[in-house]
Amino acid sequence: MHIVMVNEYLTKNPLVSVPTVRHDVATAGAASRVFPITRSWTTSNLHAGQFTAACGVLVYRGDLLPHDYHGNAFTCDPTGHLVHREVMHPHGVTFTSQPAREGKEFFASRDEWCSPVNLELGPDGALYVVDMYRAVIEHPDWMPEELRDRLDLHLGNEHGRIYRIRSQVTDHSRSTPELSTAKNTELVQYLSHPNAWWRETASRLLLERDEASVHESLRKVVREQQSSLARIHALWLLQGLRLLNEQLLFEASNDEDPRVLEQVVALSEPYVQSKGRLRDRIKSFCQHDDARIRYRALLALAPVSLVFSDFVDEWEMRAALIAVGTRAGEVLAETLRNAAENPTEKTNRAGDHAEWTMQLVSLAASTNDETQRLDAASVLLAESSSRAAVIRFLHELTRHGISVTSFRDKLKADEQRALDQLFAEAHDAAASQEATTDERIEAIGCLSLDRTARTSKVLTELAMHEADPELRSVAIDALAGRTDLFPWEQLLSEFSTESPQIRRRVLSGVLRSKDRIELLMEQIARGRIASSELESHQVNQLVQHRDSQIKARATELLAAAVPQDRQQVLAEYRSVLNMSADAQRGKQIFKKHCAVCHRIDDVGVDVAPDISDSRVRSGEQYLTDILQPNRAIDANYVDYSLVTEDGRIFRGIIATETATSVTLKQPEGKTYTFRRDEIEELRSSGTSLMPEGMEKQISHQDMADLIAFIKNWRYLDGRTPLRGSSR
C-alpha cells in the first residue's frame, strides 16, 4: 500500500473530493495470492492461498542479495509459513508490483511451527527473518470460544529463530567498523554506501552530533558527490540541521537525476509560495518528463496558474485539480479553447481529456466565486461543448444549493436561449422511442434539473408508464431529487402492482424526504402497503429518524417489525440448530435477505464483514450474530447518518474519509462521496448497519436453511458430501 497524498495537500483545495489517498501497489484482498508448501489450521483457513496475516513488510535496500532483489518488497505471512517477494516497478506517480516467481515463494517452510513475523536489513546487507516459531500463531481473542482452550495454545512460548539470508556468490567477508566512534568525515563518506543501513545510521549520527565541521562537507556532497543517494541524504541532513536555504536548493534543482529532483521539489515547498527564481524553476517542473516530479511540483506550488492537459494517471490529475485552486472556470475555458483549436493534437502521455474536463466542470460549479461560475457556464453553453458537461455543471450547482432557475436568470440572453434549448432537446429525447437507452438516460438526468411543472409531468409519466424498467428507475431517481409530492402519491397508489425492482426504487426515493415518508406512513396505516415491504435497514432508518414525529409514528406502525427482547428471540430460535436443513434453499434465503450487504462466494456484495469463513464458527454463533447484530460491532461497520446542507439524508458505513471528504457505502454496494463542506451532520447510530428484527422476515425453517448455507456453502458444488447439520 502506498500513501500517495497526505492531508496537507488536500486542504489546499477543499473543493476537490479525493475518495482515497491510498494505492494498492500489489494485488490486494481476495485477489492476492501466496503459495505455501504446507497446510495448517487457522481461523481464516478459508482464505488459503491468500494473505491472512501479512506483516513485517520490508523494501530491501541492501547489498548482500543479488542485484535484482534490490527494491523488492518482502512480506511475512506466519499462517502460511512463508515470506512473499514482490518485484516493484514505477508506474506513473506510484508503483505496481507482481510476485517474483509465480507459484513459488522466496521463503517457505514445511514446518508448521515456522511463523515469520518480521524482517530487517542488517549492517552486513543480509536480510534477517524473525521466526516466532510456535504451534499456534493466532491470538485467542480471535478464535471461536470453543477453541480458546486448545492444548497446544502455548506450545513454543520459549522458542524463536532468526534467519540470515544472503547470496551464495556475494562477497560477505566484510569488516564492520564501529560507527559510533567513526569520524565525521568517515560518516559523510558512508552516505553513498550501497547498503541503506549504513547510509541511514551515518545520517542519524551526523544529525545527533550536529558539529559545525561537517556542515560544509554536506554542502559539498550536494554540489559534487557522484552518488545520487549521497546527494539526497545530504539535502535532508541539511534540512534536519536547519542549514538548507533557497540558494542551495536552486543549485540542486539543476541535478540530472530525477529522483534527486523529486526530493529537491519536496524540500523546496517552504520557499515556493513567494516569487523568486526557485519558484520559477519548480514551476517549470510541472512540465517535466518524469511523472513523480510533475506530481510533487503541482502539489508544492498549489495553487498555481498553469494550463493543464494530459495526465499519466488519476493521481496526477488530482494534483492538478488541487493546483487549479479557485481558477476552475478560467482553466476550464482555456482547456476547451485549446481542445477546439487543436482537435487532433497528440501528446506523449495518456491523459483523459474528457475526464479532466468533467472534473473542472465540477470544480467550477462548486466555487463560491459567482464570476467563475458564470464564466464557466458561458463557455460550456457554447456550441462546441458537450451536453454531458453542461448537465454535470448544472447537477453540481444544485448539489451546492443553487437552483438552475435562479442561475439562469443571471446568464446572458443568448446563454439563456442555449440552456432552454438544452432542456427542450432533453424533453424530446426522454420521450423518444427512437433514441438509444443511454441517450434517454442522459436526457432524464438533464430533466431532473428543470423544476418546471411540465418536466415534473414528463418524469412522472416515465416513472409510471415507461416499459423499460431501467428508464423507469432512472425517472424515479430523478423525481427523488424534486420537492413535488404528486408523483409520489401516484407511485405509492400503484405500489402493489409494481415489480420488486420498481418497489425498491420507489421506497428508496420515498425515504429521502420527510413529506414522502409521511405519505408512506399513511399508506401503511391504511393497510395499502404492508410494513413487510420495507427491508430491515429501512425499518431501522425510520424508527431512528431525526424527526421525532416520524420516529414516533414509525415505531408505532412498525412495532411488529422491531423486536424488543433479543435474548428472548434468540431462545425462541435455538431450536433451528437441531432442525433438518436445506443448504440449497438457504442460498435463496441469503440472496433475498443478506446479499445486499454480505457476500459468500459469488453471491452478494462486500459491504458488511466477511462471513464466508465459516468452518471454525458454530451454527449457534451465526444464529446469535443474525438475531443480536449489536452484541459485538466491528467499529468499521457502525451505521452512520449523514445529512447534507440541502437536507438530503443518507445512511451507511464510512468507507473512506479524508480531511476534505467522506465516502459512505450503503447496502447493495452503493457509494456516495461528500465534501465536508456539504455535510450538515454526520452522526453514528452506535449500532450495526445490520438491523435487528431479521426474525420478522425469516421463519424458523428459513433460519435453519440459511445457517446451513452459511456453514456448508463450499460443499454445494457436489465434489464434497454435504453435511446435514448446521451445528
C-alpha positions in Angstrom: 0.0 0.0 0.0 1.3 3.4 -1.0 0.0 6.6 0.7 0.2 8.8 -2.4 -1.3 12.0 -1.0 -1.2 13.5 2.5 -3.8 15.7 4.2 -1.8 18.9 4.0 -2.3 18.8 0.2 -6.0 18.0 0.4 -6.6 21.1 2.5 -5.0 23.3 -0.2 -8.2 22.9 -2.2 -11.1 21.5 -0.1 -13.4 21.7 -3.2 -11.6 18.7 -4.7 -13.1 15.3 -3.5 -10.3 12.7 -3.2 -12.1 9.4 -2.4 -8.8 7.8 -1.1 -5.2 8.7 -0.5 -4.0 5.1 -0.8 -3.0 3.0 -3.7 -2.7 -0.8 -3.6 0.7 -1.5 -5.2 0.4 -5.2 -5.0 -2.8 -7.2 -5.7 -4.8 -7.0 -2.5 -7.7 -8.7 -0.8 -9.3 -11.8 -2.3 -7.2 -11.5 -5.5 -3.9 -11.7 -3.6 -2.0 -15.0 -4.0 0.6 -16.7 -1.9 2.0 -20.2 -2.3 2.5 -22.1 1.0 4.1 -25.6 0.8 2.2 -26.9 3.8 -1.3 -26.6 5.2 -2.1 -25.6 8.7 -5.2 -24.8 10.7 -6.1 -21.1 11.1 -9.3 -19.3 11.8 -9.0 -17.9 8.4 -8.2 -21.1 6.6 -11.0 -20.5 4.1 -8.6 -17.9 2.6 -5.9 -20.5 1.9 -3.7 -19.2 -0.9 -4.2 -15.6 0.2 -2.6 -13.4 2.8 -4.2 -13.8 6.1 -1.7 -12.2 8.5 0.5 -10.0 6.3 3.2 -8.3 8.5 6.8 -7.2 8.7 6.8 -5.5 5.3 10.3 -4.5 4.1 11.6 -3.0 0.9 15.1 -4.5 0.5 17.8 -1.9 0.1 20.9 -3.9 1.0 23.8 -5.3 -1.0 24.2 -9.0 0.1 21.4 -10.3 -2.1 21.6 -10.4 -5.9 21.2 -7.0 -7.6 17.7 -7.9 -9.0 16.4 -8.2 -5.4 17.2 -4.6 -4.7 14.0 -2.5 -4.3 11.8 -5.7 -4.0 9.1 -5.7 -1.3 9.1 -8.7 1.2 6.1 -9.5 3.4 5.8 -12.2 6.1 2.7 -14.4 6.3 3.1 -16.5 9.5 -0.1 -18.5 8.9 1.3 -19.6 5.5 4.8 -20.2 7.0 6.3 -18.1 4.3 7.9 -14.8 3.2 6.5 -13.4 0.0 8.5 -11.4 -2.5 7.1 -8.7 -4.9 9.0 -7.0 -7.7 8.1 -3.3 -7.8 8.1 -1.1 -10.8 7.5 2.7 -11.1 4.1 3.3 -12.7 3.1 6.9 -13.2 3.1 8.7 -9.9 3.1 5.5 -7.8 4.1 1.8 -8.4 2.9 -1.6 -9.5 4.2 -5.0 -8.5 3.9 -8.7 -9.2 5.1 -11.8 -7.5 8.8 -12.5 -8.2 8.0 -16.1 -9.1 4.6 -17.4 -9.9 3.7 -20.4 -7.8 6.8 -20.3 -5.6 7.7 -18.2 -2.6 11.0 -16.6 -1.6 10.9 -18.4 1.7 8.5 -21.2 2.6 8.7 -23.9 5.3 7.0 -27.3 5.7 7.5 -26.9 9.5 4.0 -26.0 10.7 5.6 -24.1 13.7 7.5 -21.8 11.4 5.9 -18.3 11.7 7.8 -15.5 10.1 6.6 -12.2 11.6 9.3 -9.6 10.9 12.1 -8.6 8.5 15.1 -6.4 9.0 18.0 -5.3 6.9 21.3 -5.9 8.6 24.6 -3.9 8.7 26.1 -6.7 6.6 23.5 -6.2 3.9 21.8 -9.5 4.6 18.0 -10.0 5.0 17.1 -11.1 8.5 13.8 -13.1 9.1 12.3 -13.2 12.6 10.5 -16.5 13.1 8.2 -16.6 16.1 8.2 -20.4 15.9 5.3 -21.8 17.9 2.4 -24.2 17.4 -0.4 -21.6 17.3 0.3 -18.1 15.9 -3.2 -16.7 16.3 -4.4 -14.8 19.4 -7.2 -16.5 21.5 -9.3 -13.4 21.2 -9.8 -14.1 17.5 -10.7 -17.7 17.9 -14.2 -19.2 18.4 -14.9 -19.7 22.1 -14.8 -23.5 21.9 -11.2 -23.4 20.6 -9.7 -21.0 23.1 -8.6 -23.8 25.5 -6.9 -26.0 22.9 -4.0 -27.9 24.5 -1.3 -26.6 22.1 -2.1 -22.9 22.5 1.1 -22.1 24.4 3.5 -24.6 22.9 6.5 -22.7 21.7 6.4 -19.9 24.1 10.1 -20.4 24.8 11.2 -20.7 21.2 12.1 -18.3 18.3 14.5 -18.2 15.4 16.3 -15.6 13.3 17.3 -16.5 9.8 20.2 -14.6 8.0 19.7 -14.8 4.2 22.4 -13.8 1.8 23.6 -14.6 -1.7 25.9 -17.5 -2.1 28.0 -15.7 -4.6 28.3 -12.2 -2.9 31.4 -11.5 -1.0 30.4 -11.4 2.6 33.8 -11.3 4.3 33.4 -7.6 5.2 34.8 -5.6 8.1 32.2 -4.0 10.3 33.7 -0.8 11.8 32.1 0.7 14.9 30.2 3.7 13.5 29.6 5.3 16.9 33.4 6.0 17.1 33.8 6.9 13.4 35.0 10.4 12.4 32.5 12.8 10.8 34.5 12.6 7.6 34.0 8.9 7.5 30.3 9.2 8.2 29.9 11.6 5.3 31.6 9.0 3.1 29.1 6.4 4.2 26.2 8.5 2.8 27.0 6.8 -0.5 27.2 3.3 0.9 25.3 0.7 -1.2 23.6 -0.6 2.0 20.9 1.6 3.3 21.6 0.6 6.9 25.0 2.4 6.7 23.6 5.4 5.0 20.8 5.9 7.5 22.9 5.1 10.5 25.6 7.6 9.3 22.8 10.2 8.7 21.4 9.7 12.2 24.8 10.1 13.9 25.6 13.2 11.9 22.3 14.7 12.9 22.8 13.9 16.5 26.3 15.3 16.6 25.4 18.5 14.7 29.0 19.6 14.6 29.9 22.7 12.5 32.9 21.0 11.0 30.6 18.7 8.9 28.2 21.4 7.5 30.4 22.5 4.6 31.2 18.8 3.8 27.4 18.2 3.4 27.1 21.2 1.1 30.0 19.8 -0.9 28.2 16.5 -1.2 25.1 18.2 -2.7 27.2 20.0 -5.2 29.9 17.5 -6.2 29.1 13.9 -5.0 28.7 11.4 -7.8 26.3 9.2 -5.8 22.7 10.4 -6.1 21.9 8.6 -2.9 24.5 10.6 -1.1 23.2 13.9 -2.5 19.7 13.0 -1.3 20.9 12.2 2.2 23.0 15.3 2.4 20.0 17.5 1.4 17.7 16.0 4.0 20.5 16.2 6.6 21.0 19.9 5.9 17.2 20.3 6.3 17.2 18.5 9.6 20.1 20.7 10.8 18.2 23.8 9.6 21.0 24.7 7.2 19.2 24.3 4.0 18.5 27.5 2.1 16.9 28.7 -1.2 20.3 29.2 -2.9 21.5 25.6 -2.3 18.1 24.2 -3.4 18.3 26.3 -6.6 21.7 24.8 -7.3 20.4 21.3 -6.5 17.5 21.9 -8.9 20.0 21.6 -11.8 20.6 17.9 -10.8 20.2 15.5 -13.7 18.9 12.6 -11.6 15.0 12.6 -11.5 15.0 11.0 -8.0 17.2 13.8 -6.6 15.0 16.4 -8.3 11.9 14.8 -6.7 13.4 15.4 -3.3 14.5 18.9 -4.2 10.9 19.7 -5.0 9.7 18.3 -1.7 12.3 20.3 0.2 11.5 23.5 -1.7 7.9 23.6 -0.6 8.5 26.2 2.2 10.1 28.6 -0.3 7.9 28.4 -3.4 4.8 30.3 -2.2 6.7 33.6 -2.8 8.0 34.8 -6.1 11.6 34.0 -7.0 13.8 32.0 -9.2 13.4 28.8 -7.2 9.6 29.1 -7.6 10.1 29.6 -11.3 12.3 26.6 -11.5 9.9 24.4 -9.6 7.0 25.7 -11.8 8.9 24.6 -14.9 9.0 21.1 -13.4 5.2 20.9 -13.8 6.0 20.1 -17.5 8.9 17.7 -16.6 9.0 14.3 -18.4 9.1 12.5 -15.1 5.6 12.0 -13.6 6.6 12.0 -10.0 8.5 15.3 -10.4 5.4 16.8 -12.1 3.2 15.5 -9.3 5.3 16.9 -6.5 5.7 20.2 -8.3 2.0 20.6 -8.7 1.3 19.9 -5.1 4.2 22.1 -3.8 3.0 25.1 -5.9 -0.7 24.7 -5.4 -2.5 27.0 -6.2 -0.6 27.8 -9.4 -1.5 29.4 -12.8 -1.0 26.8 -15.5 -2.9 25.3 -18.4 -3.1 21.6 -17.7 -3.8 18.9 -20.3 -2.6 15.4 -20.2 -2.0 13.1 -17.1 -0.3 9.9 -16.7 -2.8 8.6 -14.1 -5.6 9.7 -11.7 -3.1 10.9 -9.1 -1.5 13.4 -11.3 -5.0 14.6 -12.3 -5.9 15.0 -8.7 -2.8 17.0 -8.0 -3.6 19.2 -11.0 -7.1 19.8 -9.7 -5.7 20.8 -6.3 -3.3 23.1 -8.1 -6.2 24.8 -10.0 -7.3 26.5 -6.8 -10.1 29.0 -7.4 -9.4 29.2 -11.1 -11.5 26.3 -12.2 -13.7 28.4 -14.5 -10.7 30.1 -16.1 -8.8 26.8 -16.6 -11.9 25.1 -18.0 -12.3 27.9 -20.6 -8.6 27.5 -21.6 -8.9 23.8 -21.7 -11.9 23.8 -24.0 -10.4 26.5 -26.2 -7.2 24.6 -26.6 -9.2 21.4 -27.5 -11.2 23.3 -30.1 -8.1 24.9 -31.7 -6.0 21.6 -31.6 -8.6 18.8 -32.1 -6.0 16.3 -33.4 -3.1 17.2 -31.2 -1.2 14.1 -29.9 0.6 14.0 -26.6 3.2 11.8 -25.0 1.1 11.0 -22.0 -2.2 9.0 -21.9 -4.3 11.7 -20.3 -8.1 11.5 -20.4 -9.2 14.9 -21.7 -12.9 14.1 -21.2 -12.5 13.2 -17.5 -10.3 16.2 -16.9 -12.9 18.5 -18.4 -15.7 16.9 -16.2 -13.6 17.4 -13.1 -13.0 21.0 -14.0 -16.8 21.4 -14.6 -17.5 20.1 -11.1 -14.9 22.4 -9.5 -16.2 25.5 -11.4 -19.7 24.8 -10.2 -18.5 24.3 -6.7 -16.7 27.6 -6.3 -18.0 30.4 -4.2 -16.9 32.9 -6.9 -20.0 33.7 -8.9 -17.9 35.2 -11.7 -16.0 32.0 -12.1 -19.4 30.1 -12.3 -20.8 32.4 -14.9 -17.6 32.3 -17.0 -17.7 28.5 -16.9 -21.4 28.4 -17.9 -20.7 30.8 -20.8 -18.0 28.6 -22.3 -20.0 25.4 -21.6 -23.1 26.7 -23.3 -21.1 27.4 -26.5 -21.8 25.1 -29.4 -18.5 23.2 -29.0 -19.2 22.0 -25.5 -20.7 18.6 -24.8 -24.2 18.2 -23.5 -22.8 15.8 -20.8 -20.5 18.6 -19.5 -23.3 21.1 -19.2 -25.6 18.6 -17.4 -22.7 17.8 -15.0 -22.3 21.5 -14.3 -26.0 22.0 -13.6 -26.0 19.0 -11.3 -23.1 20.4 -9.3 -24.9 23.7 -9.0 -28.0 22.1 -7.5 -25.8 19.9 -5.2 -24.5 23.2 -3.7 -27.9 24.7 -3.2 -28.1 26.8 -6.3 -31.3 26.4 -8.3 -30.9 26.2 -12.1 -33.8 28.7 -12.4 -32.1 31.3 -10.3 -28.8 30.7 -12.1 -30.4 31.0 -15.5 -31.7 34.5 -14.6 -28.0 35.7 -14.3 -27.0 34.4 -17.7 -26.8 36.5 -20.8 -29.8 36.3 -23.2 -28.0 34.0 -25.7 -26.9 31.7 -22.9 -30.4 31.5 -21.6 -31.6 30.5 -25.0 -28.9 27.8 -25.2 -30.0 26.5 -21.8 -33.7 26.5 -22.8 -32.8 24.6 -26.0 -30.9 22.0 -24.0 -34.0 21.3 -21.9 -36.2 21.3 -24.9 -34.0 18.7 -26.6 -34.0 16.7 -23.4 -37.8 16.6 -23.3 -37.8 15.2 -26.8 -35.1 12.7 -26.2 -36.5 11.4 -22.9 -39.9 10.6 -24.6 -38.4 9.4 -27.9 -38.7 5.7 -28.7 -36.1 6.3 -31.4 -33.4 7.5 -29.0 -31.0 4.9 -27.5 -31.3 4.0 -23.9 -28.1 5.9 -23.0 -29.4 9.0 -24.8 -32.7 8.8 -22.9 -31.0 8.3 -19.6 -28.8 11.4 -20.2 -31.9 13.3 -21.1 -33.8 12.2 -17.9 -30.7 13.3 -15.9 -30.9 16.7 -17.6 -34.7 17.0 -16.9 -34.1 16.2 -13.2 -32.6 19.7 -13.0 -35.6 21.5 -14.5 -38.1 22.3 -11.8 -41.0 23.3 -14.1 -44.4 21.7 -13.9 -44.1 20.4 -17.5 -40.9 18.5 -16.6 -42.5 17.0 -13.5 -45.3 15.7 -15.6 -42.9 14.2 -18.2 -40.9 12.5 -15.4 -44.0 11.2 -13.7 -45.3 9.7 -17.0 -41.9 7.9 -17.5 -41.9 6.7 -13.9 -45.4 5.4 -14.1 -45.8 4.0 -17.6 -42.4 3.6 -19.4 -41.9 0.0 -20.5 -38.2 -0.2 -19.9 -37.6 -0.8 -16.2 -34.2 0.8 -16.4 -35.6 4.0 -17.7 -38.4 3.9 -15.1 -35.9 3.5 -12.4 -33.9 6.5 -13.7 -37.0 8.6 -13.9 -37.9 7.7 -10.3 -34.4 8.7 -9.2 -34.9 12.0 -11.0 -38.2 12.6 -9.1 -36.4 11.8 -5.8 -34.4 15.0 -6.2 -37.5 17.2 -6.5 -40.0 18.5 -4.0 -43.2 17.6 -5.9 -45.4 15.3 -3.9 -47.9 14.4 -6.6 -45.7 11.9 -8.4 -45.1 10.0 -5.1 -48.8 9.9 -4.4 -49.2 8.3 -7.8 -46.3 5.9 -7.4 -47.4 4.8 -3.9 -51.0 4.3 -5.0 -49.8 1.8 -7.7 -47.2 0.2 -5.4 -48.9 -3.2 -5.1 -48.9 -3.7 -8.9 -45.2 -2.9 -9.4 -42.2 -5.3 -9.8 -39.8 -5.8 -6.9 -37.2 -3.7 -8.8 -39.5 -0.7 -9.0 -40.8 -1.1 -5.5 -37.3 -0.9 -4.1 -36.6 2.2 -6.2 -39.8 3.9 -5.0 -39.1 3.1 -1.4 -35.6 4.4 -1.7 -36.8 7.7 -3.1 -39.6 8.0 -0.5 -37.2 7.7 2.4 -35.2 10.7 1.2 -37.9 13.2 2.1 -39.9 13.9 5.3 -43.0 14.7 3.4 -42.8 11.5 1.3 -42.2 9.4 4.4 -45.5 10.8 5.8 -47.2 9.7 2.6 -45.7 6.2 3.1 -46.8 6.1 6.8 -50.3 6.9 5.7 -50.4 4.1 3.1 -49.1 1.6 5.7 -51.6 2.8 8.3 -54.4 2.3 5.8 -53.2 -1.2 5.0 -52.4 -0.4 1.4 -48.7 -1.1 1.8 -47.5 -3.9 4.1 -44.8 -3.0 6.6 -43.0 -6.1 5.5 -42.3 -4.4 2.1 -39.7 -2.4 4.0 -36.3 -4.0 4.3 -34.8 -4.3 7.7 -32.3 -1.5 7.3 -35.2 0.8 6.1 -37.2 0.0 9.1 -34.2 0.8 11.2 -33.8 4.1 9.4 -37.4 5.1 10.1 -37.5 4.2 13.8 -34.2 6.1 14.3 -35.3 9.1 12.2 -34.1 12.5 13.3 -37.6 13.9 13.1 -39.4 13.0 16.4 -42.8 12.7 14.9 -41.7 10.4 12.1 -39.8 8.3 14.6 -42.8 8.0 16.9 -45.2 7.1 14.2 -42.8 4.6 12.6 -42.2 3.0 15.9 -46.0 2.6 16.4 -46.8 1.4 12.9 -43.7 -0.8 12.5 -43.7 -2.2 16.0 -44.2 -5.7 14.7 -41.0 -5.3 12.7 -38.9 -4.1 15.7 -38.3 -6.8 18.3 -37.9 -5.7 21.9 -36.2 -8.6 23.7 -33.2 -10.0 21.8 -32.4 -12.7 24.3 -36.0 -14.0 24.2 -35.9 -14.1 20.4 -32.6 -16.0 20.5 -34.1 -18.5 22.9 -37.1 -19.0 20.7 -34.9 -19.7 17.6 -32.4 -22.0 19.2 -34.4 -25.0 18.1 -33.4 -24.3 14.5 -30.0 -25.7 15.2 -31.5 -29.2 15.5 -33.8 -29.0 12.5 -33.1 -30.7 9.2 -31.9 -28.0 6.8 -31.6 -27.5 3.1 -28.5 -25.5 2.2 -29.5 -25.0 -1.4 -32.8 -23.4 -0.3 -30.7 -21.4 2.3 -28.8 -19.9 -0.6 -32.0 -18.3 -1.9 -32.8 -17.0 1.6 -29.3 -15.5 1.7 -29.8 -13.8 -1.7 -33.1 -12.3 -0.5 -32.2 -11.1 2.9 -28.4 -10.9 3.3 -26.8 -10.3 -0.1 -27.4 -6.6 -0.1 -24.6 -6.3 2.4 -22.8 -9.6 2.7 -21.0 -11.8 0.1 -20.5 -15.5 0.1 -18.7 -17.0 -2.9 -20.2 -15.2 -5.9 -23.4 -14.1 -4.2 -23.8 -10.6 -2.8 -21.7 -7.6 -2.3 -18.9 -6.7 0.1 -20.4 -4.0 2.4 -20.5 -5.8 5.7 -17.9 -8.0 7.3 -16.8 -11.2 5.6 -18.9 -14.1 6.9 -17.8 -16.7 4.4 -15.0 -18.2 6.6 -17.5 -20.4 8.5 -15.6 -23.6 9.1 -14.5 -22.6 12.6 -17.7 -20.9 13.7 -20.6 -22.8 15.1 -24.2 -22.5 13.9 -25.1 -21.0 17.3 -22.6 -18.3 16.8 -24.2 -17.4 13.4 -27.7 -17.5 14.9 -26.5 -15.1 17.6 -24.9 -12.8 15.1 -28.1 -12.7 13.0 -30.5 -12.1 15.9 -28.3 -9.9 18.0 -26.3 -7.8 15.5 -25.5 -5.2 18.0 -24.0 -7.6 20.6 -20.5 -7.1 19.2 -19.9 -4.5 16.5 -16.7 -4.0 14.4 -16.0 -0.3 14.5 -15.5 -0.3 10.8 -19.2 -1.3 10.2 -21.1 1.1 12.5 -24.1 2.7 10.8 -23.8 6.5 10.2 -26.5 9.0 9.3 -25.3 11.9 7.1 -27.4 15.0 6.5 -26.3 17.4 3.7 -26.7 21.1 3.8 -29.7 20.9 1.5 -31.5 18.4 3.7 -30.8 15.2 1.9 -30.4 12.2 4.2 -28.0 9.2 3.6 -27.2 6.2 5.8 -24.3 3.8 5.5 -20.9 2.9 6.8 -17.9 5.1 6.4 -15.9 3.5 3.6 -13.2 6.1 3.4 -12.6 9.6 4.7 -10.0 12.3 4.2 -9.6 15.8 5.5 -11.9 17.1 2.9 -14.4 14.4 2.0 -16.4 11.4 3.4 -17.5 8.4 1.4 -20.5 6.4 2.6 -21.1 2.8 1.5 -24.7 1.5 1.5 -26.4 -1.8 1.1 -26.1 -3.1 -2.5 -22.6 -1.7 -2.5 -23.7 1.9 -3.5 -21.2 4.6 -2.6 -21.6 8.3 -2.2 -18.7 10.8 -1.7 -19.5 14.1 0.0 -17.2 17.1 0.5 -17.1 18.0 4.2 -18.5 21.5 3.5 -21.6 19.8 2.1 -22.3 17.9 5.3 -24.5 19.5 8.0 -24.4 16.5 10.3 -22.6 13.1 10.4 -23.7 11.0 13.3 -23.1 7.4 14.4 -26.1 5.4 15.4 -23.9 3.3 17.7 -25.5 0.3 16.1 -24.5 -2.1 13.3 -25.5 -1.5 9.7 -27.3 -4.8 10.0 -30.6 -4.1 11.7 -32.3 -6.1 14.4 -35.5 -7.9 13.6 -34.5 -10.4 11.0 -36.7 -13.0 12.6 -39.8 -11.0 11.5 -38.9 -11.8 7.9 -37.2 -15.2 8.3 -39.1 -18.2 9.7 -37.6 -21.0 11.8 -37.2 -23.2 8.8 -35.7 -20.4 6.7 -33.2 -19.7 9.5 -32.2 -23.3 9.7 -31.7 -23.3 5.9 -29.8 -20.0 5.9 -27.3 -21.2 8.6 -26.9 -24.5 6.7 -25.9 -22.5 3.6 -23.5 -20.2 5.5 -21.9 -23.2 7.2 -21.8 -25.5 4.1 -21.8 -23.4 1.0 -18.4 -24.6 -0.1 -19.8 -28.2 -0.4 -22.6 -27.3 -2.7 -20.6 -28.0 -5.8 -21.1 -31.7 -5.3 -17.4 -32.6 -5.0 -17.7 -32.9 -1.2 -20.5 -34.6 0.6 -22.9 -32.0 2.1 -23.1 -32.1 5.8 -26.6 -32.4 7.0 -26.4 -30.3 10.1 -25.7 -26.6 10.6 -24.2 -27.1 14.0 
